[in-house]
């Protein structure tokens, strides 16, 4: 049985073509690709790539300036934060939430719109495996080119489960019997009609938006559409901790707001969404509300 795409690049001794992430004594990272006969240079000296080729992960190399660097392969979160960008990337904390709460499983048939730099595409492809299907749509050809280069660099070549289309989702979506749809775009509510026709009953729609106005419009439009159960909006934040002996405290900096996530389940055809029991706050749909359905409130 052949190994999954990219698996061979994640284990074993370092070899030519592998990406290496060096960590210096201050915790700073440097990423490069191993090439025979080349040297890695820093302001603290240099060392030959050949010194790492054939060595196990977790090796320590010293530069000509006698500075020690820890050598490991970059993890996917490290890779997406250092890769070339066309558009902003989906941060690892949000990609992890999408994989978990959109229930991306091996073999899943997934549609993604808004590829950007390919960060989320790489996470989705690793989750669905070689026998799944990821069809990604990107409006801008230059972003699609950058994303394709990043994804192929991570997996070591084209991924058999990936198809990339340049164009608008609502104009080009032809996939049917789709398990999951992930929308990372300015106006995901514009795609609901096309998405509802592609998703299987019980399938999950997941939207990633940046602002509160986008969040409100997305949630209210999903409710108004009628093909989805009650949407669930949330955001996540990460705070590291400083631990030195008995000096244990939160770090001064944290990864705060990056975006909002919204998930909703596709209902069976012809089924009306159950009546919402929650009472909106007084004034939530006041005279100044201009969202979906505002004309009938």
ZICORBEL-V969443 format. One record per pair of residues at least 12 apart in sequence whose C-alpha atoms are under 10 Angstrom apart, sorted by the first residue. I is the first residue (numbers start at 0). GAP is how many residues later the second one is. D is the distance in whole Angstrom. If there is no record, write none. Layout:
i: <I;I>
gap: <GAP;GAP>
d: <D;D>
This chain:
i: <2;3;3;3;3;3;3;3;4;4;4;4;4;4;4;4;4;4;4;5;5;5;5;5;5;5;5;5;6;6;6;7;7;8;8;8;8;9;9;9;9;9;10;10;10;11;11;11;11;12;12;12;12;12;12;12;12;13;13;13;13;13;13;13;13;13;13;13;13;13;14;14;14;14;14;14;14;14;14;14;14;15;15;15;15;15;15;15;15;15;16;16;16;16;16;16;16;16;17;17;17;17;17;17;17;17;17;17;18;18;18;18;18;18;18;18;18;18;18;19;19;19;19;19;19;19;19;19;19;19;20;20;20;20;20;20;20;20;20;20;21;21;21;21;21;21;21;21;21;21;21;22;22;22;22;22;22;23;23;23;23;23;24;24;24;24;25;26;26;27;28;28;28;28;28;28;29;29;29;29;29;30;30;30;30;30;30;30;30;31;31;31;32;33;33;33;33;33;34;34;34;34;35;35;35;35;35;35;36;36;36;37;38;39;40;40;41;41;41;42;42;43;43;43;43;43;43;43;44;44;44;44;44;44;45;45;45;45;45;45;45;46;46;46;46;46;46;47;47;47;51;54;55;55;56;56;56;56;57;57;57;57;58;58;59;73;74;75;75;75;75;75;75;76;76;76;76;76;76;76;77;78;78;78;78;78;78;79;79;79;79;79;79;79;79;79;79;80;82;82;82;82;82;82;82;82;82;82;83;83;83;83;83;83;84;84;84;84;84;84;84;84;85;85;85;85;85;85;85;85;85;85;85;86;86;86;86;86;86;86;86;86;86;86;87;87;87;87;87;88;88;88;88;88;88;89;89;89;89;89;89;89;89;89;89;89;89;90;90;90;90;90;91;91;91;92;92;92;92;92;92;93;93;93;93;93;93;93;93;93;94;94;94;94;94;94;94;95;95;95;96;96;96;97;97;97;97;97;97;97;97;97;97;98;98;98;98;98;99;100;100;100;100;100;101;101;101;101;101;101;101;101;101;101;101;101;101;101;102;102;102;102;102;103;103;103;103;103;103;103;103;103;103;104;104;104;104;104;104;104;104;105;105;105;105;105;105;105;105;105;105;106;106;106;106;106;106;106;106;106;106;106;107;107;107;107;107;107;107;107;107;107;107;107;108;108;108;108;108;108;108;108;108;108;108;108;108;108;108;109;109;109;109;109;109;109;109;109;109;109;109;109;109;109;109;109;109;109;109;109;110;110;110;110;110;110;110;110;110;110;110;110;110;110;110;110;110;110;110;110;110;111;111;111;111;111;111;111;111;111;111;111;111;111;111;111;112;112;112;112;112;112;112;112;112;112;112;112;112;112;112;112;112;112;112;112;113;113;113;113;113;113;113;113;113;113;113;113;113;113;113;113;113;113;114;114;114;114;114;114;114;114;114;114;114;114;114;114;114;114;115;115;115;115;115;115;115;115;115;115;115;115;115;116;116;116;116;116;116;116;116;116;116;116;117;117;117;117;117;117;117;117;117;117;117;118;118;118;119;119;119;119;120;120;120;120;120;120;120;120;120;121;121;121;121;121;121;121;121;121;122;123;123;124;124;124;124;124;124;125;125;125;127;128;128;128;128;129;129;129;129;130;130;131;131;131;132;132;132;132;132;132;133;133;133;133;133;133;133;133;133;134;134;134;134;134;134;134;134;134;135;135;135;135;135;135;135;135;135;135;135;136;136;136;136;136;136;136;136;136;136;136;137;137;137;137;137;137;137;137;138;138;138;138;138;139;139;139;139;140;140;140;141;142;143;143;143;143;144;144;146;147;147;147;167;168;168;168;168;168;169;169;169;169;169;169;170;170;171;172;172;172;172;172;173;173;173;174;174;174;174;174;175;175;175;175;175;176;176;176;176;176;176;177;177;177;177;177;177;177;177;177;178;178;178;178;178;178;178;178;178;179;179;179;179;179;179;179;179;179;179;179;180;180;180;180;180;180;180;180;180;180;181;181;181;181;181;181;181;181;182;182;182;182;182;182;182;182;183;183;183;183;183;183;183;184;184;184;184;184;185;185;185;185;185;186;186;186;186;186;186;186;187;187;187;187;187;187;187;187;187;187;188;188;188;188;188;188;188;188;188;188;188;189;189;191;191;191;191;191;191;191;192;192;192;194;195;195;195;195;195;195;195;196;196;196;198;198;198;199;199;199;199;199;200;200;200;200;200;200;200;201;201;201;201;201;201;201;202;202;202;202;202;202;203;203;203;203;203;203;203;204;204;204;204;204;204;204;204;205;205;205;205;205;205;205;205;206;206;206;206;206;206;206;206;207;207;207;207;207;207;207;207;208;208;208;208;208;209;209;209;209;209;210;210;210;210;211;211;212;213;214;214;214;214;214;214;215;215;215;216;216;216;217;217;217;217;217;218;218;218;218;218;218;218;218;219;219;219;220;220;220;221;221;221;221;222;222;222;222;222;223;223;223;224;224;225;225;225;225;225;225;225;225;226;226;226;226;226;226;226;226;226;226;227;227;227;227;227;227;227;227;227;227;228;228;228;228;228;228;228;228;228;228;228;229;229;229;229;229;229;229;229;230;230;230;230;231;231;231;231;231;232;232;232;232;232;233;233;233;233;233;234;234;234;234;234;234;234;235;235;235;235;235;235;235;236;236;236;236;236;236;237;237;237;237;237;238;238;238;238;238;238;239;239;239;239;240;240;284>
gap: <127;122;125;126;127;151;155;156;120;121;124;125;150;151;152;153;154;155;156;120;146;147;148;149;150;151;152;153;119;148;149;147;148;64;145;146;147;47;63;64;65;145;45;46;62;42;43;44;45;39;40;41;42;43;44;45;46;20;36;37;38;39;40;41;42;43;45;57;58;59;18;19;20;21;34;35;37;38;39;40;41;17;18;19;20;33;34;36;37;38;15;16;17;18;19;36;136;139;14;15;16;17;35;55;56;135;136;138;12;13;14;15;16;53;54;55;60;134;135;12;13;14;32;37;50;51;52;53;54;55;12;48;49;50;51;52;53;54;57;58;36;37;38;39;46;47;48;49;50;51;52;37;45;46;47;48;49;43;44;45;46;47;42;43;44;45;43;42;43;41;40;41;42;45;49;53;12;39;41;44;52;40;41;42;43;47;48;51;52;17;41;42;16;14;15;16;18;19;13;14;15;18;12;13;14;15;16;17;12;13;14;12;12;23;22;23;21;22;23;20;22;18;19;20;21;22;23;24;17;18;19;20;21;22;15;16;17;18;19;20;21;14;15;16;17;18;19;13;15;16;19;16;15;16;13;14;15;16;12;13;14;15;12;13;12;80;79;16;43;46;47;50;78;14;15;16;18;19;42;46;14;13;40;43;71;74;75;12;37;38;39;40;42;43;70;71;74;38;34;35;36;63;64;66;67;68;70;71;33;34;62;63;65;66;31;32;33;34;58;61;62;65;29;30;31;32;54;56;57;58;59;60;61;27;28;29;30;31;32;55;56;57;59;60;27;28;29;30;31;26;27;28;29;30;31;25;26;27;28;29;30;31;33;94;118;168;169;28;29;164;167;168;27;28;31;142;143;144;145;162;165;26;114;141;142;143;164;165;166;167;24;25;26;27;28;29;113;24;27;28;138;139;164;22;25;26;84;108;109;110;163;164;165;21;24;25;28;29;27;103;105;160;161;162;77;78;79;80;101;102;103;104;105;159;160;161;162;163;24;76;77;100;101;19;20;21;22;23;24;75;76;77;100;19;21;22;23;24;27;74;75;18;19;20;21;22;23;24;25;26;27;18;20;21;22;23;24;25;26;27;54;72;16;17;19;20;21;23;24;25;26;70;71;72;19;22;23;24;25;26;52;66;67;68;69;70;71;72;90;14;15;18;22;23;24;25;26;51;52;65;67;68;69;70;71;72;89;93;94;95;13;22;23;24;25;26;52;58;62;64;65;67;68;69;70;71;72;84;87;88;94;12;22;23;24;25;26;52;57;68;69;70;71;72;94;95;22;23;24;25;26;51;52;54;55;56;57;60;68;69;70;71;72;75;78;94;22;23;24;25;26;29;30;52;53;54;55;68;69;70;71;72;74;94;21;22;23;24;25;28;29;31;32;33;49;50;51;68;69;70;21;22;23;24;26;27;28;29;30;31;32;68;69;21;25;26;27;28;29;30;31;32;33;34;18;25;26;27;28;29;30;31;32;33;34;28;31;32;27;31;62;64;13;14;15;26;27;29;30;41;43;25;26;28;29;30;32;33;37;40;28;38;58;26;30;34;35;36;37;29;33;35;33;30;31;32;33;29;30;31;32;29;30;28;29;30;27;28;29;30;45;46;25;26;27;28;29;30;44;46;47;26;27;28;29;30;38;40;43;46;26;27;28;29;30;31;33;37;45;46;47;26;27;28;29;30;31;32;33;35;36;46;26;27;28;29;30;31;46;47;26;27;28;29;30;25;26;27;28;24;25;26;24;23;20;21;22;23;19;21;17;14;15;16;23;14;21;22;25;26;20;21;22;23;24;25;20;23;22;18;21;22;24;25;20;23;24;19;20;22;23;24;19;21;22;23;24;20;21;22;23;24;26;17;18;19;20;21;22;23;25;26;19;20;21;22;23;24;25;26;87;15;18;19;20;22;23;24;25;26;85;86;14;15;17;18;22;23;24;25;26;82;13;22;23;24;25;26;80;81;12;22;23;24;25;26;78;79;22;23;24;25;26;75;77;22;23;24;25;29;22;23;24;25;28;20;21;22;27;28;30;31;18;19;20;21;26;27;29;30;33;34;18;25;26;28;29;30;31;32;33;36;103;28;31;13;26;29;30;33;35;36;29;32;34;71;29;30;31;32;70;71;73;30;69;72;66;67;68;65;66;67;68;69;26;27;64;65;66;67;68;26;27;62;63;64;65;66;25;61;62;63;64;65;24;25;59;60;61;62;63;17;23;26;57;58;59;60;61;25;26;27;55;56;57;58;59;12;26;52;53;54;55;56;57;25;27;50;51;52;53;54;55;49;50;51;52;53;47;48;49;50;51;46;47;48;49;47;48;78;46;18;19;44;45;46;47;17;75;76;73;74;75;13;15;44;73;74;12;13;14;43;44;45;72;73;71;72;73;70;71;72;40;41;42;70;41;50;53;69;70;49;68;69;48;67;40;41;43;44;45;46;47;48;37;38;39;40;41;42;43;44;45;46;35;36;37;38;39;40;43;44;45;46;34;35;36;37;38;39;42;43;44;45;47;33;34;35;36;43;44;45;46;31;32;33;34;29;30;31;32;33;27;28;29;30;31;25;26;27;28;29;21;22;23;24;25;26;27;19;20;21;22;23;24;25;17;18;19;20;21;22;15;16;17;18;19;12;13;14;15;16;17;12;13;14;15;12;13;12>
d: <10;9;7;6;9;10;10;10;10;9;8;7;6;8;9;9;7;8;10;9;9;10;7;4;6;8;10;9;10;8;10;9;9;9;9;8;8;10;7;9;9;9;9;8;9;9;9;7;7;9;7;5;5;4;6;10;10;8;10;10;7;5;5;6;6;7;10;10;9;8;10;7;9;9;10;9;8;5;6;8;10;8;5;5;7;9;9;9;7;9;10;6;5;6;9;10;10;9;8;6;6;8;9;8;10;10;10;9;7;6;4;6;10;9;6;7;9;9;9;6;6;7;9;9;10;6;6;5;6;10;9;9;8;6;5;6;5;9;9;9;10;10;9;9;10;6;5;5;7;9;9;9;9;5;5;7;8;8;7;5;7;9;8;7;7;9;10;10;10;10;9;10;10;10;9;9;9;10;10;10;9;10;10;9;8;9;9;8;10;10;10;10;9;10;6;8;8;7;9;6;8;9;8;6;6;10;10;8;7;6;10;8;9;9;8;10;8;10;9;10;9;10;7;8;5;8;7;10;9;5;5;5;8;8;10;8;5;5;7;9;9;8;7;5;6;9;10;10;9;10;8;10;9;9;9;6;5;7;6;5;5;9;5;7;9;10;10;8;9;8;8;10;8;8;5;9;9;10;9;9;9;10;9;10;9;10;8;8;9;8;6;9;9;9;8;9;9;8;8;9;9;10;10;10;7;10;9;9;7;10;7;9;9;7;8;5;9;9;8;7;8;9;10;6;5;9;10;7;5;9;9;6;8;10;9;5;6;9;10;10;7;10;9;9;10;7;7;10;9;9;7;6;7;6;8;9;9;9;9;6;6;9;10;9;9;8;9;8;8;10;8;9;8;8;9;10;7;8;8;9;9;9;9;8;7;9;8;8;9;8;8;6;9;10;7;8;10;9;8;10;9;8;8;9;9;9;8;7;9;9;8;9;9;9;8;7;7;10;10;9;9;10;10;8;10;7;9;8;9;6;7;6;10;10;9;7;9;9;10;10;8;10;8;10;7;10;10;6;7;9;7;10;9;9;10;6;6;9;9;10;10;10;9;9;6;4;6;8;7;6;10;10;8;5;6;7;5;4;7;10;9;10;10;10;9;6;8;8;5;6;8;8;6;7;8;9;6;5;6;8;9;9;9;8;5;5;7;9;10;8;9;8;8;6;5;6;8;10;10;9;10;6;6;5;6;8;9;10;10;10;10;8;6;5;6;8;10;9;9;8;10;7;8;6;5;6;8;9;9;9;10;9;7;6;5;6;9;9;9;9;6;5;6;8;10;10;8;6;5;6;9;10;9;9;8;6;10;10;8;6;5;6;7;9;10;10;8;6;5;7;9;9;9;10;10;9;9;9;6;5;5;9;10;10;6;6;5;9;9;7;7;10;7;9;9;10;10;9;7;9;10;7;9;9;9;6;7;10;8;7;10;9;9;10;10;6;7;9;6;4;8;9;7;9;10;9;8;9;8;4;7;8;6;6;10;8;8;8;10;10;9;9;8;9;8;8;9;10;7;9;10;9;10;8;6;9;8;8;10;10;10;10;10;9;10;8;9;7;7;9;10;10;8;9;9;7;10;7;6;5;9;8;6;9;6;9;9;5;6;8;9;10;10;9;6;5;6;8;10;10;10;8;6;5;6;7;9;8;10;10;8;6;5;6;8;10;9;10;10;9;10;9;6;5;6;6;7;6;10;8;8;10;8;6;5;6;7;8;10;10;8;5;4;5;8;10;7;7;9;9;6;8;10;9;8;8;7;10;10;10;9;10;10;8;9;9;10;7;8;9;8;6;9;8;6;8;9;9;9;10;7;8;10;8;9;10;8;10;9;9;6;9;9;7;5;7;8;9;6;6;5;9;9;9;10;9;6;5;6;9;7;9;9;6;6;9;8;5;7;9;10;10;9;7;8;9;6;5;6;8;9;10;7;10;9;7;8;6;5;6;8;10;10;8;6;5;6;8;10;9;10;8;6;5;6;9;10;10;9;6;5;7;9;10;10;8;7;7;9;10;9;7;8;9;7;10;10;8;7;10;9;8;10;7;8;8;9;10;9;7;10;10;9;9;10;7;5;9;9;6;7;9;10;9;9;9;10;8;7;8;9;10;10;8;9;10;9;10;7;8;7;9;10;9;10;10;9;7;9;10;7;9;8;10;9;9;8;5;5;5;7;9;9;9;5;5;6;7;10;8;6;5;8;10;9;10;7;6;5;6;10;10;9;9;8;5;5;6;7;9;9;10;7;6;4;7;9;9;9;10;8;6;5;6;9;10;10;10;6;6;5;7;9;9;6;5;7;8;9;7;4;6;9;10;9;7;7;9;8;9;9;8;9;9;7;8;8;9;8;10;9;6;7;9;10;8;9;9;6;8;8;7;9;9;10;10;7;6;8;8;6;8;10;10;8;9;9;8;10;9;10;10;7;7;10;9;9;8;10;9;8;6;6;10;10;9;6;5;8;7;8;8;7;7;10;6;5;5;5;9;9;9;7;10;9;6;5;7;6;10;10;9;6;8;10;9;6;8;10;8;8;10;8;6;6;4;8;8;5;5;6;10;7;6;4;7;9;9;6;5;7;9;9;7;8;7;5;6;9;9;8;7;8;8;8;9;8;6;5;6;8;10;10;6;5;7;9;7;9;7;5;6;8;9;8;7;9;9;9;7>
